[in-house]
Amino acid sequence: MTRKHKYIFVFGLFLAFISWMTAAYYWDKLPSVIPVHFGVDGQPNSWADKTVFYVFLIPVLQSLMLAGFAFLYDRPQYTNMPSTLWLTTLSKKNREQAFGLIRSMLTGTLLFISIIFTYITYMMNAAAMDSSIGLSPFVMIVLVAGMLIWIGVWTVKVYKVTKQVIKPKTAKKVKRGGK
């Protein structure tokens, strides 16, 4: 694992810890009914009784996603990137180059998801305390759009590397078949 990727994973773990601590901190302070869904305008539009499930759902999901990203980082061939299983048949150098790009994409995506989930955890608890508070649509759009752009850019990078590796092998097969 590269140093930069380690820092991102540690920061993602820190943000998951913050989400857990936020939920635990607010547990005794929350009213008996809490927001469980926010509308497009960022305001709570669905409420439910305060239960362990609803208060800790986002931190649990955040922790599960962190574990999932750690697994995919270790085994990038299991990502749903186009042709990642095919990449396992390439030479070690070419495979590691593509897997390095996939790992960079995964760590960046993890960073975005960790920030989004921590933000939602905090704002959900804040909205429970003051119903005039909600998620900022601007913040959510910026975070989600940034994550989608990140994923798109890195998907194209992986595709280009894969295409460059495939091209010479395909060209050789065509020449042999034409003789």
N, C-alpha and C positions, 0 to 999 in steps of 0.2 A: 504494500500500500504506500503510495507516495505521501510525503509529508503534508502537502496541501489537502489531499483527500482525508488523511487522518484528522486534520483540524476541522474539516467540514463535518465528519462523523461525530467528533467530540462536541462540536457546537450543536449539531442536531440532537445529540443525547442531552446536552444542557437545556435546550429548548423543551424537550420532552419532560425533563425534570421540572422546569418552570411551570409547564402545564399541569403536572401532577400537584405541585405545591399550590398553584393558584386554586385548583379545584378543592384541595384539602383545606386551604385557608378560608375559602368562602363557605364551606359546608355548613358550619354552625350559623353563619350570618344570612344564609339564603332564606327567602320566604318559602312557604309551603308549596307555592306554584312558581315554576320557573319557565323561561322561554326555551323552546326546543327546536324552533325553526325561525328563520328570518326571510322576509320577502325581498324582492328585487330592490326595494328602496332601503334595505338594510334594517328595517324595523321588525321587531318580533311579531310574528303573525300566527304562531301556534304555541300553546302553553301546556304544561303537564305538571303533575304532582312531582315534588322533589323526591327523587329516589337515587340510590347509588348508581344505578344504570345511567340515568340521564346526566348526572353531575360529572361522572367519570368516563363517559363514553368517548369524548374527543381525546383525552389523554391515552386511553386504552388503544384507540385506533392509531394514534400517532406513534405509540410504542411498537405496535404490530407492524406498521409501515417501516419504521426504522429497522426492525429486525429483518423485514423482507428486503429492504435495500441492502443491508449488510450481506444477506445471502446472495443476492444478485451480483453484488460487487465481487464476491468470492467466486461465483460461477456465472459469468456474464453470458455464457452460451444458453442460459435459460431465460434470458430476456425475450421479449416479443419483437425484438428488432428483426427486420427482414434478413434472412439467411444467416442468423447467428449460429444455428446448428451446423450449417454448411461450413462456417468458418473454422470449426474444429477439425476439418479435414485438411486445412492449409498447412503450410510450413509453420514452424513455431514462431519465426520472426514476423511473418505476415499476420498470423493469428493474434499474437500479442499486441501488434500495432492497432488492429481493429478493436481488440478487447480493451486496450488502454483508452481509446476514444469512447467506448461504451461506458467504461467506468467513470470517465469525466462527466458524461451526460448524467449518469445515475447520481453522482454526488451533488451536482448542481440542482437536479430535480429534488433530491432529498432536502437540500437547503430551502428551496421554495416551499415545499410541503410542510416542513417543520415550522417555518415562519407563519404560514397560513393557519395551521392548527393551533399554534400558541396564541395567535391573534384571536381566533374564534373562541378559544377557551376563556381568555380574559374578557372579551366583549360579551360572551354569553352570561358570565357571572355578573358583570357590571350592569347588563340590561335587566337581570333579575332584581338587582338592588334599586335600579332607577329605570322604569319602563320607557322613559323618553330617550334613553341611550340605545344605540343599535350598531350594527356593523356599518362601516363606511363603504358605500358602493365604490367610491373611487379607489380606496385601498385594495378592496377585493379584486376589482378589475385590473389594477396595475399588477398585483401579485399573480393572478391567474394568467393574464396575458403575457407577463414576463416569463412564467414557467412554460407556457405553450411555445413561445418564441424560442426559448432555450432548447426545448425538446426538438423542435423543428430544425434548428441550426445543426444540432449534434447528430440528428438522424441523417441529414444530408451529408455531413462529414463522414459518417460511417459508411453510407452508401457509396460515396466517391472512392473511399479506400478499397471497399469490396470490389467495386467495378474495375479499378486499376489492377487488382490482383487477378480477377477473372479474365480480363482482356487478353493478356499474353497467352494464357493457356488455351483460350478459345481459338485464337489466331493460329496456333500451332496445330490444333486438331483439324481446322479447315484445310490447311496446306497439305497435311498428310492424306486427308480424304480425297483431295483433288488430284493426286498423283496417279 
